[in-house]
């Protein structure tokens, strides 16, 4: 049961120590969007995201008003696209990226993650095609974030993928050079990626996750700093 001191402490954290909810991220499974037709695939992605996360932003704003705690970002993560895109060409994957961007704009979120691949032990044709599409995908969309996992402690390092990432990053930087190379800020190269990750820019909805899920990220560096200062030398 809450007491007055707990309430006052929480109020002080929010007012004086910059405690906030950094993000609420909805994870959405796209396994039921699989299609042999890239146009149909893109349409199903758009429909699934806009249907599942239609009220994400409005609900977040209601919670801010109800509890008085700022929620800075509202985001979505989806199943890694290379896992559901199959053997599409790079152009086919680009249609998916643009569908994700349109959906993100429609529901009013800050970013959408999951346009990525897991190639730590080797690469499939679909993963190769998605990776080839990355510079154009990141330079022609505004809200789409991407990640590629190139190594794990167990499997080792996919050195071919590492070399390819250097080229991808360089090309993406060049294509977005008129915007401070912002494309690279939306791209993460991982090693030992977690099974599920709700944090941008490397967010994706993991294989073992349910159809949809809400992840809450709390940001409280000011609270931590204040606690350390109060503790003194210990």
C-alpha positions in Angstrom: 0.0 0.0 0.0 1.3 3.4 -0.9 2.0 6.0 1.8 2.5 9.7 1.6 6.3 9.6 1.7 6.3 7.2 -1.4 4.0 9.6 -3.3 6.1 12.7 -2.4 9.3 10.8 -3.4 7.9 9.9 -6.8 6.7 13.5 -7.3 10.2 14.8 -6.5 11.7 12.3 -9.0 9.5 13.6 -11.8 9.7 17.3 -10.9 13.3 17.7 -9.8 15.2 14.6 -11.0 13.9 14.3 -14.6 12.3 10.8 -14.2 10.2 10.0 -17.3 9.1 7.1 -19.3 11.5 7.2 -22.2 9.4 5.1 -24.5 6.5 2.7 -24.8 7.2 0.3 -27.7 4.6 -2.0 -29.1 6.1 -5.2 -30.6 4.0 -6.7 -33.4 4.4 -10.1 -35.0 4.3 -10.1 -38.8 4.4 -13.8 -39.4 0.8 -13.7 -40.7 1.8 -11.2 -43.3 3.9 -13.6 -45.4 3.1 -13.5 -49.1 4.8 -14.5 -52.3 3.8 -11.1 -53.8 5.9 -8.2 -52.5 3.0 -5.7 -53.1 0.6 -7.9 -51.1 3.3 -8.4 -48.5 3.7 -4.6 -48.1 -0.1 -4.1 -47.9 -0.5 -6.7 -45.2 2.4 -5.1 -43.2 0.7 -1.7 -43.4 -2.7 -3.1 -42.4 -1.3 -5.1 -39.5 0.7 -2.2 -38.0 -2.1 0.4 -38.4 -4.7 -2.0 -37.0 -2.6 -3.3 -34.0 -1.1 0.1 -33.0 -4.0 2.4 -34.0 -4.5 3.6 -30.4 -0.9 3.4 -29.2 -0.2 7.2 -29.2 -3.6 8.2 -27.9 -3.4 5.7 -25.0 0.1 6.9 -24.2 -1.2 10.5 -24.0 -4.1 9.5 -21.8 -1.7 7.7 -19.4 0.5 10.9 -19.3 -2.5 12.9 -18.3 -3.8 10.3 -15.8 -0.5 9.7 -13.9 1.4 12.9 -14.7 4.5 11.1 -15.9 5.9 12.2 -19.3 6.1 9.5 -22.0 8.7 10.9 -24.4 8.4 8.5 -27.3 5.8 6.1 -28.8 7.3 3.4 -31.0 6.7 0.1 -32.8 9.0 -2.9 -33.4 8.1 -5.7 -35.8 9.4 -9.2 -36.7 12.8 -8.9 -38.5 11.6 -8.4 -42.1 14.1 -10.8 -43.6 12.5 -13.6 -41.6 9.1 -13.0 -43.2 10.0 -11.6 -46.6 11.5 -14.8 -48.0 13.4 -14.6 -51.2 12.2 -11.2 -52.4 14.5 -9.0 -54.5 15.9 -5.8 -52.9 13.1 -3.9 -54.7 10.6 -6.2 -53.0 12.1 -5.4 -49.6 12.0 -1.7 -50.3 8.3 -1.9 -50.7 8.1 -3.3 -47.2 10.3 -0.6 -45.8 8.1 2.1 -47.4 4.9 0.4 -46.1 6.4 0.5 -42.6 7.2 4.2 -43.0 3.7 5.0 -44.2 2.2 3.0 -41.3 4.4 4.7 -38.8 3.2 8.1 -40.1 -0.4 7.1 -40.1 -0.4 6.0 -36.4 1.7 9.0 -35.3 4.7 7.2 -33.7 8.3 8.4 -33.5 10.1 5.4 -35.0 9.5 1.9 -36.2 12.1 -0.8 -36.0 12.6 -4.3 -37.4 13.8 -3.8 -40.9 16.7 -6.1 -40.4 18.4 -9.5 -40.6 20.2 -12.0 -38.4 23.3 -13.3 -40.2 25.7 -14.2 -37.4 26.2 -17.7 -38.7 25.4 -17.2 -42.4 23.1 -15.3 -44.7 20.0 -16.5 -46.7 19.0 -15.1 -50.1 16.3 -13.0 -48.4 18.8 -11.6 -45.9 21.2 -10.7 -48.7 18.5 -8.9 -50.6 17.3 -7.0 -47.5 20.9 -5.9 -46.7 21.4 -4.8 -50.3 18.3 -2.6 -50.0 19.4 -0.9 -46.7 21.1 2.2 -48.1 18.1 3.1 -50.2 15.6 2.0 -47.5 17.2 4.2 -44.9 17.7 7.2 -47.2 14.2 7.2 -48.6 12.2 6.6 -45.4 12.1 8.9 -42.3 10.9 6.7 -39.4 12.2 3.2 -40.3 15.1 1.8 -38.2 17.2 -1.2 -39.1 19.6 -3.6 -37.5 21.8 -6.6 -38.6 23.4 -9.1 -36.2 26.8 -10.2 -37.5 28.3 -12.2 -34.7 27.6 -14.2 -31.5 29.9 -15.7 -28.9 28.6 -19.1 -29.8 28.6 -18.9 -33.6 31.6 -16.6 -34.1 31.9 -13.7 -36.4 30.5 -13.6 -39.9 33.4 -11.7 -41.5 31.7 -11.4 -44.9 28.8 -9.7 -43.2 31.2 -7.4 -41.2 32.9 -6.3 -44.5 29.5 -5.7 -46.1 28.3 -3.6 -43.2 31.2 -1.2 -43.7 30.1 -0.7 -47.3 26.4 -0.3 -46.3 27.2 2.3 -43.7 29.4 4.3 -46.1 26.8 4.3 -48.8 24.0 5.2 -46.4 26.1 8.1 -45.1 26.6 9.3 -48.6 23.0 9.0 -49.7 21.9 11.1 -46.6 24.8 13.5 -46.6 22.5 16.4 -47.1 20.8 15.5 -43.8 23.9 15.0 -41.7 24.0 11.4 -42.8 20.9 10.6 -40.6 20.5 7.2 -42.3 23.4 5.9 -40.2 21.7 7.0 -37.0 18.8 4.7 -37.8 21.0 1.6 -38.3 22.6 -0.7 -35.8 25.2 -3.5 -36.4 24.9 -6.0 -33.5 27.0 -8.7 -32.0 25.2 -11.0 -29.5 21.9 -9.4 -30.2 19.2 -10.3 -27.6 16.3 -12.5 -28.5 14.0 -9.5 -28.4 14.9 -5.8 -28.4 12.5 -2.9 -27.9 15.2 -0.2 -28.0 15.7 1.9 -31.1 17.4 2.0 -33.5 18.0 -1.7 -33.2 14.5 -2.7 -32.1 12.8 -5.8 -33.4 10.0 -8.1 -32.2 11.6 -11.4 -31.2 10.7 -14.9 -32.4 9.5 -16.1 -29.0 7.2 -13.1 -28.4 3.4 -13.1 -28.5 1.3 -11.6 -31.3 1.6 -8.1 -29.7 3.4 -6.8 -26.6 4.0 -3.5 -24.9 7.5 -2.7 -23.6 8.1 0.2 -21.3 11.5 1.9 -21.0 12.0 4.1 -18.0 14.7 6.8 -18.1 15.9 8.1 -14.8 19.6 9.1 -14.9 18.8 12.2 -12.8 17.3 9.9 -10.2 20.3 7.6 -10.2 22.7 10.6 -9.9 20.7 12.0 -7.0 20.7 8.7 -5.2 24.5 8.4 -5.6 25.0 12.0 -4.4 22.9 11.3 -1.3 24.8 8.1 -0.6 28.1 9.9 -0.6 31.3 7.9 -0.1 30.3 4.3 0.7 
